[in-house]
């Protein structure tokens, strides 16, 4: 589940357009994340809702609306990095290194 979420999130982040309805694709998988990941996803989704409220200001590049959009995008990138590191840790963290096995 986590790998699928990471793939969807990476696709959304690096797509030409990050339309808010695309976050719905990742929502079912976000339910299987840990608490920090789920909270970051909820936060990014909430910021998406907020910046639509200020759409006209965003078109005019008003500082508040632009900062909300940048915060949402930054939060999604942080979420991608966090979940990727969590996945790598869960795959490789449980295996003992050769040194640990040979010393014991």
Protein Blocks (a to p, Z undefined) as FASTA:
>chain_A
ZZmmmmmmmmmmmpmbdcfklmmmmmmmmmmmcfklmmmmmmmmmmmmmmmmmmmmmmno
paklmmmmmmmmmmmmmmmmmmmmmmmmmmmmmpccfklmmmZZ
